[in-house]
Amino acid sequence: MIVLLQDTGSAIELTLPLGQFGRPGPYGPWFESLGPARVSNPAGRVPSVLLFEDVDGPIALVGCTAKSHRYSLSTGQGRLRADFAVLGARNEKYAKINGVRASMPILSAWTQLKSVQFDVSYDSRGRAENALIHLDSLEQIRLDRGVNLGLRPTWATSTDEKAGSFTAHDVVQLMTASKRPRAWQDHLDPIMAIRELTMLSAWHPFGFTEVRVNRGDDPEKVLSGDAIGDKWASVASYRLPEHNSWGKDPRFLFSFPDIGVAGVRRWLRIRKTFTRTFGPLVSLLDQGNSYAETKLLQSGLAIEALGHQLLLEKGKVKEGKRNSASYWDATEAILEDTPFKPVQDPSEWKTRSAVTYRGVKHADNEKPEQLDILNAHRENVLMMRFWLASRLGTSRAVLEARLQLDPLYPPYELA
């Protein structure tokens, strides 16, 4: 059977041949749910994992779903979409995995972990005489017990014989490991949590250059068939944000040395408790450009959620009780719980934030000026990020020093 595997630029898709109209063949039931009758046929459900091999080797498609199908009088075809393509996978059990290694370039700068050291010797005139490059992988740093989330400092090199160049650079990978295979989401969720933490620190979107996965029962083998160690198979996916080079070096509000392992563990707990705050904030970065009104509404919702959760912590509101706290109460709770406030006049921020939010949200309120909307959103995000930095253990001295360097510090002004 001939199939077509495509990377469309936005999805990984597999096209299968089907039988003719009325005689769909063995794969036809996979697509019955897409027809006008929306037939539910559990026996004909698309397998979660499909394994096949082409001239480049075996591939496992994970998280497969039916997307479309069409027939003519003589033939037909169906199109599947996969969440992940595992290159080199040799069994169909990849619905669950034992580990992930993910490379995210921003981690080297954020963690400040160095595996590459340069030693340069100079002559009596101050000219470089020789240089030594030391490449030493540091010990792994364990961040969380769940799936043994950790940081794996290492290094990478490249050579260009034509240019006569040699390059060595630091790499810090995120890794997970579990004795029994677990669902992809169990491994990826804590990795995405660290991505979100770096994004909130720099207020900039970041992504991955490489993701690899491991299954203990699919080891690396030589031609004889003998296993020679764990296999870390490369993964292609559009569910994982891709790395894009940044123009200016990111400026972090807090870094790994500022908060340490304890701060990362606090973040993993905060992320679960304050989902309705930091979910909208991170999605603002992932969405890219959007209307100023949309941004303000989203940051305003996050302000309400953060303040409400803080009031719950203090017992000032009850869980599940509607309209128990106003937007004003939420901003007040945030200010009380933020040791170092990044706005000049906190009381004025409360008023600006509330008035602008109401003006955008409710049609019977006066619509704010565009500049006021942008600055209200900017201050909202600043307040929530500084609240988070304090909760994670960043010192007041560090926050004071970083404020004027933060990308959200300068107010928007008319050109």
C-alpha positions as CSV (number, residue, x, y, z in Angstrom):
1,M,0.0,0.0,0.0
2,I,1.3,3.5,-0.9
3,V,0.7,6.3,1.6
4,L,1.7,9.9,1.6
5,L,3.2,11.5,4.8
6,Q,3.4,15.2,4.6
7,D,4.6,18.1,6.8
8,T,2.3,20.8,5.5
9,G,4.0,23.6,7.4
10,S,1.2,23.6,10.0
11,A,0.4,19.9,10.6
12,I,1.7,16.4,10.1
13,E,-0.7,14.5,7.8
14,L,-0.9,11.0,6.4
15,T,-3.0,10.3,3.3
16,L,-4.3,6.8,2.9
17,P,-5.9,5.1,-0.2
18,L,-9.5,4.1,0.3
19,G,-11.8,1.9,-1.8
20,Q,-14.4,3.2,-4.1
21,F,-17.7,4.8,-3.1
22,G,-19.9,2.3,-1.3
23,R,-17.0,0.0,-0.8
24,P,-14.5,2.0,1.4
25,G,-12.1,-0.8,2.1
26,P,-10.4,-1.7,5.4
27,Y,-9.6,1.9,6.4
28,G,-13.0,3.3,5.5
29,P,-14.5,2.9,9.0
30,W,-11.8,5.2,10.4
31,F,-13.6,8.1,8.6
32,E,-17.2,7.2,9.1
33,S,-17.6,9.7,11.9
34,L,-16.8,12.5,9.4
35,G,-19.8,11.6,7.1
36,P,-23.2,13.4,7.0
37,A,-24.6,10.7,9.4
38,R,-21.7,11.2,11.9
39,V,-21.6,7.5,12.6
40,S,-20.0,6.6,15.9
41,N,-18.1,3.3,15.3
42,P,-15.8,2.4,18.2
43,A,-14.5,-0.6,16.3
44,G,-13.5,1.6,13.4
45,R,-11.8,4.3,15.5
46,V,-8.4,5.5,14.2
47,P,-5.6,3.8,16.2
48,S,-3.8,6.3,18.4
49,V,-0.4,5.1,17.1
50,L,0.3,4.1,13.5
51,L,3.7,2.6,12.6
52,F,5.1,2.4,9.1
53,E,8.5,2.6,7.4
54,D,9.8,4.4,4.4
55,V,13.3,4.7,2.7
56,D,14.5,6.9,5.6
57,G,13.5,4.4,8.3
58,P,10.6,3.7,10.6
59,I,8.2,6.3,12.0
60,A,5.5,6.2,14.6
61,L,2.6,8.6,14.3
62,V,1.2,9.4,17.7
63,G,-2.2,10.9,18.5
64,C,-3.8,10.2,15.1
65,T,-7.2,11.6,14.2
66,A,-9.3,11.5,11.1
67,K,-9.6,14.8,9.3
68,S,-11.2,14.4,5.9
69,H,-12.0,11.8,3.2
70,R,-13.4,11.8,-0.3
71,Y,-14.5,9.3,-2.9
72,S,-14.9,9.0,-6.6
73,L,-16.6,6.1,-8.5
74,S,-13.3,4.3,-8.8
75,T,-11.2,5.2,-5.7
76,G,-11.0,7.3,-2.5
77,Q,-8.6,8.7,0.0
78,G,-8.6,9.6,3.6
79,R,-6.5,12.2,5.5
80,L,-5.2,11.7,9.1
81,R,-3.5,14.2,11.3
82,A,-0.9,13.2,14.0
83,D,0.1,15.1,17.1
84,F,3.6,13.7,17.0
85,A,5.9,11.9,14.6
86,V,8.6,9.8,16.3
87,L,11.4,9.2,13.9
88,G,13.1,5.8,14.3
89,A,10.4,4.3,16.5
90,R,10.2,0.6,16.0
91,N,7.1,-0.4,18.0
92,E,3.5,0.8,18.2
93,K,3.6,1.5,22.0
94,Y,4.6,5.1,21.8
95,A,1.2,6.3,23.1
96,K,3.2,6.3,26.4
97,I,6.8,7.1,26.9
98,N,9.5,6.8,29.6
99,G,11.2,10.2,29.1
100,V,11.6,13.4,27.2
101,R,14.7,15.6,26.4
102,A,13.8,19.1,25.2
103,S,16.3,21.8,24.0
104,M,15.3,25.4,24.5
105,P,18.0,27.9,23.7
106,I,16.8,30.5,26.3
107,L,17.6,28.1,29.1
108,S,21.4,28.7,28.8
109,A,20.9,32.4,29.4
110,W,18.2,32.0,32.1
111,T,19.9,29.3,34.1
112,Q,23.5,30.7,33.6
113,L,24.8,27.1,33.7
114,K,28.1,26.8,31.9
115,S,29.5,23.6,30.3
116,V,31.9,25.5,28.0
117,Q,34.9,27.3,29.4
118,F,37.5,29.3,27.5
119,D,41.1,29.9,28.7
120,V,43.2,32.3,26.7
121,S,47.0,32.9,27.2
122,Y,48.6,36.2,26.3
123,D,52.2,37.1,25.5
124,S,54.1,40.0,27.1
125,R,52.6,42.4,24.6
126,G,49.0,41.4,25.5
127,R,48.4,39.5,22.3
128,A,46.5,36.2,22.4
129,E,49.0,33.3,22.2
130,N,46.8,30.2,22.6
131,A,43.4,29.3,23.7
132,L,42.0,26.2,25.4
133,I,38.3,25.2,25.3
134,H,37.1,23.0,28.1
135,L,33.9,21.1,27.5
136,D,32.5,19.5,30.7
137,S,28.9,18.5,31.2
138,L,27.7,19.5,34.7
139,E,25.6,17.4,37.0
140,Q,21.9,17.2,36.3
141,I,19.7,19.4,38.5
142,R,16.6,17.8,39.8
143,L,13.6,20.2,39.8
144,D,10.6,18.0,40.6
145,R,9.8,14.5,41.6
146,G,6.6,13.8,39.5
147,V,8.3,12.6,36.3
148,N,11.8,13.5,37.6
149,L,11.9,16.9,35.9
150,G,15.4,18.2,35.7
151,L,17.9,20.4,34.0
152,R,20.6,18.7,31.9
153,P,23.6,21.0,31.2
154,T,25.7,19.9,28.3
155,W,27.4,21.3,25.2
156,A,27.3,21.1,21.4
157,T,30.0,21.7,18.7
158,S,30.0,22.4,15.0
159,T,32.8,22.8,12.4
160,D,33.0,24.4,9.0
161,E,36.0,23.1,7.2
162,K,35.6,25.6,4.3
163,A,35.6,28.5,6.7
164,G,38.1,26.9,9.0
165,S,35.9,27.5,12.0
166,F,35.0,25.6,15.1
167,T,32.1,26.5,17.4
168,A,31.2,25.3,20.9
169,H,28.2,26.5,22.8
170,D,26.3,25.7,26.0
171,V,23.1,23.7,25.9
172,V,20.7,23.2,28.8
173,Q,18.1,20.6,28.2
174,L,14.9,20.0,30.1
175,M,14.4,16.3,30.8
176,T,11.9,13.9,32.4
177,A,12.2,10.2,33.2
178,S,9.7,7.6,34.6
179,K,10.2,3.9,35.3
180,R,6.9,3.0,33.8
181,P,5.7,4.5,30.5
182,R,3.4,7.5,31.0
183,A,1.2,9.6,28.8
184,W,3.0,12.3,26.7
185,Q,1.1,15.0,28.6
186,D,2.5,13.8,31.9
187,H,6.0,14.5,30.5
188,L,5.3,17.6,28.5
189,D,3.3,19.5,31.0
190,P,6.2,20.2,33.4
191,I,8.4,21.0,30.5
192,M,5.9,23.5,29.2
193,A,5.7,24.9,32.7
194,I,9.4,25.8,32.6
195,R,8.9,27.4,29.2
196,E,6.1,29.6,30.6
197,L,8.3,30.6,33.6
198,T,11.1,31.9,31.3
199,M,8.5,33.7,29.2
200,L,7.0,35.4,32.2
201,S,10.4,36.4,33.3
202,A,11.5,38.0,30.0
203,W,8.0,38.8,28.7
204,H,8.9,37.2,25.4
205,P,7.8,34.0,23.7
206,F,10.3,31.1,23.5
207,G,10.3,27.7,21.9
208,F,12.2,24.5,21.3
209,T,14.9,23.5,18.8
210,E,14.8,19.8,19.5
211,V,12.6,17.3,21.3
212,R,13.5,13.6,21.8
213,V,11.7,10.8,23.5
214,N,12.6,7.4,25.0
215,R,10.8,4.1,25.5
216,G,12.6,1.5,27.5
217,D,11.5,-1.3,25.3
218,D,12.7,0.3,22.1
219,P,16.5,0.6,22.7
220,E,19.2,1.6,20.2
221,K,20.4,-1.4,18.2
222,V,23.3,-2.3,15.9
223,L,22.9,-4.3,12.6
224,S,23.2,-7.6,14.5
225,G,20.1,-6.7,16.5
226,D,21.9,-6.3,19.8
227,A,20.8,-3.4,22.0
228,I,23.6,-0.9,22.8
229,G,21.8,1.5,25.0
230,D,18.8,3.8,25.3
231,K,17.4,5.4,22.1
232,W,16.3,9.0,22.2
233,A,14.2,9.3,19.1
234,S,13.7,12.7,17.4
235,V,10.2,14.1,17.5
236,A,8.4,16.3,14.9
237,S,5.3,18.2,16.1
238,Y,3.3,21.4,15.8
239,R,2.0,21.0,19.3
240,L,5.4,22.2,20.7
241,P,6.3,25.9,20.0
242,E,9.3,26.3,17.7
243,H,12.3,28.4,18.5
244,N,12.6,31.8,16.8
245,S,15.7,33.8,17.1
246,W,15.3,37.0,19.1
247,G,16.7,40.4,18.0
248,K,17.8,41.7,21.3
249,D,19.1,39.7,24.2
250,P,16.2,39.0,26.6
251,R,16.2,40.9,29.9
252,F,15.0,38.7,32.7
253,L,13.0,40.0,35.7
254,F,14.3,36.9,37.6
255,S,16.7,34.2,36.6
256,F,17.3,30.7,37.9
257,P,20.1,31.9,40.2
258,D,17.6,34.4,41.7
259,I,15.0,31.8,42.6
260,G,16.8,28.5,42.7
261,V,15.2,25.0,42.7
262,A,12.9,26.1,45.5
263,G,11.5,28.9,43.4
264,V,10.9,26.6,40.4
265,R,9.0,24.2,42.7
266,R,6.9,27.1,44.0
267,W,6.1,28.0,40.4
268,L,4.9,24.5,39.6
269,R,2.5,24.8,42.5
270,I,1.4,28.3,41.7
271,R,0.8,27.4,38.1
272,K,-1.8,24.8,39.2
273,T,-3.5,27.1,41.8
274,F,-3.4,30.3,39.7
275,T,-4.3,28.7,36.3
276,R,-6.8,31.4,35.4
277,T,-4.2,34.1,36.0
278,F,-1.1,32.8,34.2
279,G,-2.9,30.8,31.4
280,P,-4.2,34.1,29.9
281,L,-0.9,35.9,30.4
282,V,1.2,33.3,28.6
283,S,-1.4,33.0,25.8
284,L,-1.0,36.8,25.2
285,L,2.7,36.1,24.3
286,D,1.8,33.0,22.2
287,Q,-0.9,34.9,20.3
288,G,1.5,37.6,19.1
289,N,0.0,40.8,17.9
290,S,-3.6,41.4,18.7
291,Y,-5.9,44.4,19.3
292,A,-5.1,46.6,22.4
293,E,-8.6,46.0,23.6
294,T,-8.2,42.3,23.5
295,K,-5.0,42.4,25.4
296,L,-6.5,44.6,28.1
297,L,-9.5,42.4,28.5
298,Q,-7.2,39.4,28.9
299,S,-4.9,41.0,31.4
300,G,-8.0,42.3,33.2
301,L,-9.4,38.8,33.5
302,A,-6.0,37.7,34.9
303,I,-6.1,40.5,37.4
304,E,-9.5,39.5,38.6
305,A,-8.5,35.8,38.9
306,L,-5.2,36.6,40.8
307,G,-7.0,38.9,43.2
308,H,-9.8,36.4,43.7
309,Q,-7.4,33.6,44.5
310,L,-5.5,35.8,47.0
311,L,-8.8,36.7,48.7
312,L,-9.6,33.0,48.9
313,E,-6.2,32.4,50.5
314,K,-7.0,35.0,53.2
315,G,-10.5,33.7,53.8
316,K,-12.1,37.0,52.6
317,V,-14.3,35.3,50.0
318,K,-15.8,31.8,49.8
319,E,-15.2,29.3,47.0
320,G,-18.0,29.1,44.5
321,K,-19.8,32.2,45.7
322,R,-20.6,34.5,42.8
323,N,-19.9,38.3,42.8
324,S,-18.2,38.0,46.2
325,A,-15.3,40.3,45.2
326,S,-15.1,43.3,42.8
327,Y,-12.4,44.3,40.4
328,W,-11.4,46.9,42.9
329,D,-11.1,44.3,45.7
330,A,-8.9,42.2,43.4
331,T,-6.4,45.0,42.7
332,E,-6.3,45.8,46.4
333,A,-5.5,42.2,47.3
334,I,-2.7,42.2,44.7
335,L,-1.1,45.4,46.1
336,E,-1.3,44.0,49.6
337,D,0.5,40.9,48.6
338,T,3.2,42.5,46.4
339,P,6.2,43.7,48.5
340,F,7.8,45.7,45.7
341,K,5.3,47.5,43.5
342,P,6.5,48.4,40.0
343,V,4.1,51.3,39.5
344,Q,4.8,54.9,40.8
345,D,1.4,55.4,42.5
346,P,-0.4,52.2,43.4
347,S,-3.7,53.9,44.2
348,E,-3.7,55.6,40.8
349,W,-3.0,52.2,39.1
350,K,-6.0,50.7,40.8
351,T,-8.2,53.5,39.4
352,R,-6.7,53.4,35.9
353,S,-6.9,49.7,35.7
354,A,-10.5,49.5,36.8
355,V,-11.8,52.4,34.8
356,T,-10.1,51.3,31.6
357,Y,-11.1,47.7,32.0
358,R,-14.8,48.7,32.5
359,G,-14.6,51.1,29.6
360,V,-13.5,48.4,27.2
361,K,-15.7,45.7,28.6
362,H,-19.0,47.5,28.9
363,A,-20.6,49.3,26.0
364,D,-22.5,51.7,28.3
365,N,-19.2,53.0,29.7
366,E,-17.1,55.7,28.0
367,K,-14.5,54.2,25.7
368,P,-10.9,54.9,26.9
369,E,-8.3,56.4,24.6
370,Q,-6.1,53.9,22.8
371,L,-3.0,55.1,24.7
372,D,-4.7,54.6,28.0
373,I,-5.7,51.1,27.0
374,L,-2.1,50.2,26.1
375,N,-0.6,51.6,29.3
376,A,-3.3,50.0,31.5
377,H,-2.5,46.7,30.0
378,R,1.2,47.3,30.4
379,E,0.8,48.1,34.1
380,N,-1.5,45.1,34.7
381,V,1.1,42.7,33.3
382,L,4.0,44.4,35.3
383,M,2.0,44.1,38.6
384,M,1.3,40.4,38.0
385,R,4.9,39.6,37.0
386,F,6.4,41.4,40.0
387,W,3.9,39.6,42.3
388,L,5.1,36.3,40.8
389,A,8.7,37.2,41.1
390,S,8.3,38.0,44.8
391,R,6.4,34.8,45.5
392,L,9.2,32.8,43.8
393,G,11.8,34.3,46.2
394,T,13.3,37.1,44.1
395,S,14.8,39.6,46.5
396,R,13.6,43.2,46.6
397,A,17.1,44.5,45.7
398,V,17.0,42.4,42.5
399,L,13.6,43.6,41.6
400,E,14.5,47.2,42.2
401,A,17.6,46.8,39.9
402,R,15.7,45.1,37.2
403,L,12.6,47.4,37.0
404,Q,14.1,50.0,34.7
405,L,15.6,47.3,32.4
406,D,12.2,45.5,32.0
407,P,10.7,45.7,28.5
408,L,7.3,46.8,30.1
409,Y,8.8,49.6,32.2
410,P,8.8,52.5,29.7
411,P,5.2,53.9,29.2
412,Y,3.7,54.1,25.8
413,E,3.7,57.6,24.4
414,L,2.3,59.4,21.4
415,A,4.9,59.7,18.6
